[in-house]
Amino acid sequence: MKNYLLNLSTPKKLAALAGFLAIFALVIGNSGSKNKISVNAKELALSAIKDQDKISAMTLADWIIKDKLDFTLVDLRSEKEFTEYTIPGSVNVRMEDLLNSDLKRNQKLLLFGNDDISSAQAWFILKSSGYDGVYILNGGLNSWKNEILYPKRNVNLTLEDSIKFEKIKQVSIHFGGNPQVRISESTSDAAITTSHKIAPPLPKITIPAGTNKKKKEGC
């Protein structure tokens, strides 16, 4: 870890320090201490991550469909959330268990939580501990829901945009999603032709027997 930090440029060293402070602040905040530290954890943790370390939801969906995923897909959320729904092929490793899990330093790891905050902090923890191939799902599970499970389109689209949405629609259906159409561009996301006032329930998944937070998958 010492060599890793020494080889960083000055801006990256500052970003690394910011990441440490963000993690420390979270620990202090969870300990019930009266000494409060106010930080923007998301901004600090994400500051060290390059664009090439972020994978979009659509790219991930395409890899899964084409069976080209060479990452271990790591769901950082609670076991309860993981059991209720996760992205197909994921394993569950909570943040506090990362360094005690079966994840290997030579594995490619793609991390996600509900948004970027937890995955960015997990990315920093692993990179600082000698894990080289670490990436995050850009936008986390929220992006997966919005872009893959429940993509929305306006009713009036150009032919080109309609063709693009048809492709997105097929991807959504593949993952048990429910593409939706806004009544007009001026309406809110809740006003959709499926008549749902809130997001539809997540599609049910079947988790193979024996899947748990210690499970290891091949690269």
MARTOR-382068 format. One record per residue (C-alpha): z negated, y negated, x; residue in one letter. Coordinates in nm, 3 decimals, m for minus. Layout:
@c3=Z c2=Y c1=X type=a
...
# end
This chain:
@c3=0.000 c2=0.000 c1=0.000 type=m
@c3=m0.081 c2=m0.235 c1=0.290 type=k
@c3=0.266 c2=m0.191 c1=0.440 type=n
@c3=0.422 c2=m0.236 c1=0.097 type=y
@c3=0.252 c2=m0.575 c1=0.054 type=l
@c3=0.327 c2=m0.689 c1=0.411 type=l
@c3=0.699 c2=m0.625 c1=0.362 type=n
@c3=0.715 c2=m0.838 c1=0.047 type=l
@c3=0.864 c2=m1.186 c1=0.053 type=s
@c3=0.629 c2=m1.478 c1=m0.012 type=t
@c3=0.727 c2=m1.516 c1=m0.381 type=p
@c3=0.677 c2=m1.143 c1=m0.437 type=k
@c3=0.338 c2=m1.155 c1=m0.262 type=k
@c3=0.236 c2=m1.431 c1=m0.501 type=l
@c3=0.365 c2=m1.227 c1=m0.793 type=a
@c3=0.173 c2=m0.924 c1=m0.665 type=a
@c3=m0.145 c2=m1.128 c1=m0.641 type=l
@c3=m0.085 c2=m1.252 c1=m0.994 type=a
@c3=m0.047 c2=m0.895 c1=m1.112 type=g
@c3=m0.378 c2=m0.796 c1=m0.953 type=f
@c3=m0.546 c2=m1.092 c1=m1.117 type=l
@c3=m0.401 c2=m0.999 c1=m1.455 type=a
@c3=m0.530 c2=m0.642 c1=m1.427 type=i
@c3=m0.869 c2=m0.766 c1=m1.304 type=f
@c3=m0.890 c2=m1.008 c1=m1.594 type=a
@c3=m0.824 c2=m0.731 c1=m1.841 type=l
@c3=m1.100 c2=m0.516 c1=m1.687 type=v
@c3=m1.346 c2=m0.805 c1=m1.701 type=i
@c3=m1.248 c2=m0.884 c1=m2.057 type=g
@c3=m1.301 c2=m0.524 c1=m2.168 type=n
@c3=m1.639 c2=m0.496 c1=m1.993 type=s
@c3=m1.810 c2=m0.735 c1=m2.233 type=g
@c3=m1.891 c2=m0.983 c1=m1.955 type=s
@c3=m1.978 c2=m1.338 c1=m2.056 type=k
@c3=m1.760 c2=m1.464 c1=m1.772 type=n
@c3=m1.425 c2=m1.511 c1=m1.942 type=k
@c3=m1.101 c2=m1.532 c1=m1.745 type=i
@c3=m0.801 c2=m1.665 c1=m1.934 type=s
@c3=m0.461 c2=m1.551 c1=m1.803 type=v
@c3=m0.119 c2=m1.491 c1=m1.945 type=n
@c3=m0.113 c2=m1.120 c1=m1.860 type=a
@c3=0.245 c2=m1.070 c1=m1.978 type=k
@c3=0.386 c2=m1.355 c1=m1.772 type=e
@c3=0.194 c2=m1.257 c1=m1.459 type=l
@c3=0.266 c2=m0.885 c1=m1.474 type=a
@c3=0.635 c2=m0.933 c1=m1.552 type=l
@c3=0.685 c2=m1.186 c1=m1.273 type=s
@c3=0.722 c2=m0.912 c1=m1.010 type=a
@c3=0.976 c2=m0.702 c1=m1.202 type=i
@c3=1.345 c2=m0.739 c1=m1.127 type=k
@c3=1.614 c2=m0.712 c1=m1.393 type=d
@c3=1.742 c2=m0.388 c1=m1.238 type=q
@c3=1.401 c2=m0.233 c1=m1.305 type=d
@c3=1.440 c2=m0.293 c1=m1.680 type=k
@c3=1.630 c2=m0.048 c1=m1.902 type=i
@c3=1.752 c2=m0.162 c1=m2.243 type=s
@c3=1.684 c2=0.039 c1=m2.559 type=a
@c3=2.056 c2=0.093 c1=m2.620 type=m
@c3=2.110 c2=0.218 c1=m2.264 type=t
@c3=1.821 c2=0.462 c1=m2.303 type=l
@c3=1.956 c2=0.584 c1=m2.638 type=a
@c3=2.298 c2=0.643 c1=m2.482 type=d
@c3=2.145 c2=0.842 c1=m2.195 type=w
@c3=1.945 c2=1.059 c1=m2.435 type=i
@c3=2.248 c2=1.129 c1=m2.658 type=i
@c3=2.463 c2=1.219 c1=m2.356 type=k
@c3=2.180 c2=1.419 c1=m2.195 type=d
@c3=2.206 c2=1.202 c1=m1.885 type=k
@c3=1.842 c2=1.100 c1=m1.866 type=l
@c3=1.716 c2=1.168 c1=m1.513 type=d
@c3=1.388 c2=0.985 c1=m1.570 type=f
@c3=1.053 c2=1.113 c1=m1.687 type=t
@c3=1.001 c2=0.901 c1=m1.997 type=l
@c3=0.633 c2=0.796 c1=m2.008 type=v
@c3=0.466 c2=0.675 c1=m2.328 type=d
@c3=0.160 c2=0.469 c1=m2.226 type=l
@c3=0.014 c2=0.435 c1=m2.575 type=r
@c3=m0.280 c2=0.622 c1=m2.725 type=s
@c3=m0.257 c2=0.991 c1=m2.810 type=e
@c3=m0.279 c2=0.901 c1=m3.180 type=k
@c3=0.017 c2=0.662 c1=m3.158 type=e
@c3=0.210 c2=0.914 c1=m2.950 type=f
@c3=0.155 c2=1.187 c1=m3.210 type=t
@c3=0.265 c2=0.960 c1=m3.495 type=e
@c3=0.592 c2=0.865 c1=m3.326 type=y
@c3=0.744 c2=0.848 c1=m2.980 type=t
@c3=1.089 c2=0.829 c1=m2.828 type=i
@c3=1.237 c2=1.181 c1=m2.802 type=p
@c3=1.166 c2=1.348 c1=m2.467 type=g
@c3=0.860 c2=1.136 c1=m2.384 type=s
@c3=0.534 c2=1.251 c1=m2.231 type=v
@c3=0.205 c2=1.078 c1=m2.303 type=n
@c3=0.011 c2=0.932 c1=m2.008 type=v
@c3=m0.235 c2=0.656 c1=m2.085 type=r
@c3=m0.267 c2=0.363 c1=m1.846 type=m
@c3=m0.611 c2=0.469 c1=m1.723 type=e
@c3=m0.481 c2=0.819 c1=m1.644 type=d
@c3=m0.170 c2=0.717 c1=m1.448 type=l
@c3=m0.300 c2=0.779 c1=m1.096 type=l
@c3=m0.475 c2=1.102 c1=m1.198 type=n
@c3=m0.177 c2=1.250 c1=m1.381 type=s
@c3=0.085 c2=1.499 c1=m1.264 type=d
@c3=0.341 c2=1.223 c1=m1.212 type=l
@c3=0.487 c2=1.247 c1=m0.862 type=k
@c3=0.575 c2=0.965 c1=m0.626 type=r
@c3=0.930 c2=1.095 c1=m0.587 type=n
@c3=0.993 c2=1.107 c1=m0.962 type=q
@c3=1.195 c2=0.849 c1=m1.149 type=k
@c3=0.965 c2=0.711 c1=m1.416 type=l
@c3=1.062 c2=0.505 c1=m1.720 type=l
@c3=0.755 c2=0.347 c1=m1.877 type=l
@c3=0.702 c2=0.203 c1=m2.223 type=f
@c3=0.425 c2=0.076 c1=m2.451 type=g
@c3=0.458 c2=m0.117 c1=m2.774 type=n
@c3=0.588 c2=m0.416 c1=m2.578 type=d
@c3=0.631 c2=m0.520 c1=m2.215 type=d
@c3=0.268 c2=m0.600 c1=m2.135 type=i
@c3=0.126 c2=m0.251 c1=m2.076 type=s
@c3=0.444 c2=m0.116 c1=m1.917 type=s
@c3=0.462 c2=m0.411 c1=m1.675 type=a
@c3=0.103 c2=m0.358 c1=m1.568 type=q
@c3=0.160 c2=0.018 c1=m1.532 type=a
@c3=0.474 c2=m0.056 c1=m1.329 type=w
@c3=0.272 c2=m0.270 c1=m1.092 type=f
@c3=m0.007 c2=m0.013 c1=m1.056 type=i
@c3=0.241 c2=0.264 c1=m0.972 type=l
@c3=0.455 c2=0.054 c1=m0.736 type=k
@c3=0.143 c2=m0.056 c1=m0.551 type=s
@c3=0.042 c2=0.311 c1=m0.518 type=s
@c3=0.364 c2=0.425 c1=m0.352 type=g
@c3=0.575 c2=0.526 c1=m0.655 type=y
@c3=0.928 c2=0.409 c1=m0.572 type=d
@c3=1.144 c2=0.489 c1=m0.875 type=g
@c3=0.956 c2=0.307 c1=m1.151 type=v
@c3=1.130 c2=0.130 c1=m1.439 type=y
@c3=1.028 c2=m0.013 c1=m1.777 type=i
@c3=1.189 c2=m0.002 c1=m2.119 type=l
@c3=1.274 c2=m0.366 c1=m2.181 type=n
@c3=1.084 c2=m0.479 c1=m2.490 type=g
@c3=0.903 c2=m0.147 c1=m2.524 type=g
@c3=0.888 c2=0.053 c1=m2.845 type=l
@c3=0.929 c2=m0.267 c1=m3.047 type=n
@c3=1.280 c2=m0.306 c1=m2.904 type=s
@c3=1.351 c2=0.062 c1=m2.970 type=w
@c3=1.259 c2=0.009 c1=m3.337 type=k
@c3=1.457 c2=m0.314 c1=m3.374 type=n
@c3=1.768 c2=m0.209 c1=m3.183 type=e
@c3=1.787 c2=0.166 c1=m3.247 type=i
@c3=1.585 c2=0.272 c1=m3.552 type=l
@c3=1.628 c2=m0.032 c1=m3.777 type=y
@c3=1.918 c2=m0.246 c1=m3.649 type=p
@c3=2.011 c2=m0.531 c1=m3.883 type=k
@c3=2.346 c2=m0.695 c1=m3.947 type=r
@c3=2.459 c2=m0.985 c1=m4.159 type=n
@c3=2.681 c2=m0.908 c1=m4.455 type=v
@c3=2.962 c2=m1.131 c1=m4.329 type=n
@c3=3.083 c2=m1.010 c1=m3.990 type=l
@c3=3.410 c2=m1.035 c1=m3.806 type=t
@c3=3.612 c2=m0.717 c1=m3.773 type=l
@c3=3.513 c2=m0.689 c1=m3.407 type=e
@c3=3.143 c2=m0.725 c1=m3.486 type=d
@c3=3.172 c2=m0.475 c1=m3.772 type=s
@c3=3.321 c2=m0.217 c1=m3.535 type=i
@c3=3.038 c2=m0.278 c1=m3.287 type=k
@c3=2.777 c2=m0.237 c1=m3.561 type=f
@c3=2.937 c2=0.089 c1=m3.674 type=e
@c3=2.872 c2=0.230 c1=m3.327 type=k
@c3=2.513 c2=0.105 c1=m3.339 type=i
@c3=2.478 c2=0.258 c1=m3.685 type=k
@c3=2.582 c2=0.601 c1=m3.560 type=q
@c3=2.330 c2=0.580 c1=m3.276 type=v
@c3=2.059 c2=0.480 c1=m3.525 type=s
@c3=2.137 c2=0.769 c1=m3.758 type=i
@c3=2.129 c2=1.009 c1=m3.462 type=h
@c3=1.764 c2=0.916 c1=m3.404 type=f
@c3=1.672 c2=0.927 c1=m3.773 type=g
@c3=1.690 c2=0.551 c1=m3.811 type=g
@c3=1.785 c2=0.335 c1=m4.107 type=n
@c3=2.043 c2=0.060 c1=m4.035 type=p
@c3=1.996 c2=m0.242 c1=m4.260 type=q
@c3=2.211 c2=m0.528 c1=m4.383 type=v
@c3=2.087 c2=m0.880 c1=m4.453 type=r
@c3=2.210 c2=m1.023 c1=m4.782 type=i
@c3=2.322 c2=m1.340 c1=m4.601 type=s
@c3=2.277 c2=m1.511 c1=m4.268 type=e
@c3=2.025 c2=m1.752 c1=m4.419 type=s
@c3=1.795 c2=m1.482 c1=m4.553 type=t
@c3=1.499 c2=m1.340 c1=m4.366 type=s
@c3=1.494 c2=m0.996 c1=m4.209 type=d
@c3=1.295 c2=m0.871 c1=m4.508 type=a
@c3=1.587 c2=m0.946 c1=m4.745 type=a
@c3=1.804 c2=m0.643 c1=m4.684 type=i
@c3=2.022 c2=m0.426 c1=m4.902 type=t
@c3=1.801 c2=m0.121 c1=m4.857 type=t
@c3=1.548 c2=m0.310 c1=m5.077 type=s
@c3=1.268 c2=m0.247 c1=m4.828 type=h
@c3=1.029 c2=m0.542 c1=m4.813 type=k
@c3=0.876 c2=m0.407 c1=m4.493 type=i
@c3=1.012 c2=m0.184 c1=m4.219 type=a
@c3=1.072 c2=0.174 c1=m4.338 type=p
@c3=0.837 c2=0.440 c1=m4.203 type=p
@c3=0.917 c2=0.577 c1=m3.860 type=l
@c3=1.117 c2=0.900 c1=m3.864 type=p
@c3=0.902 c2=1.206 c1=m3.816 type=k
@c3=0.934 c2=1.394 c1=m3.489 type=i
@c3=0.829 c2=1.738 c1=m3.378 type=t
@c3=0.637 c2=1.747 c1=m3.051 type=i
@c3=0.682 c2=2.081 c1=m2.871 type=p
@c3=0.368 c2=2.293 c1=m2.839 type=a
@c3=0.181 c2=2.229 c1=m2.519 type=g
@c3=0.300 c2=1.869 c1=m2.479 type=t
@c3=0.016 c2=1.652 c1=m2.352 type=n
@c3=m0.060 c2=1.365 c1=m2.121 type=k
@c3=m0.061 c2=1.589 c1=m1.813 type=k
@c3=0.281 c2=1.741 c1=m1.877 type=k
@c3=0.538 c2=1.692 c1=m1.603 type=k
@c3=0.914 c2=1.688 c1=m1.657 type=e
@c3=1.190 c2=1.723 c1=m1.404 type=g
@c3=1.378 c2=1.425 c1=m1.265 type=c
# end
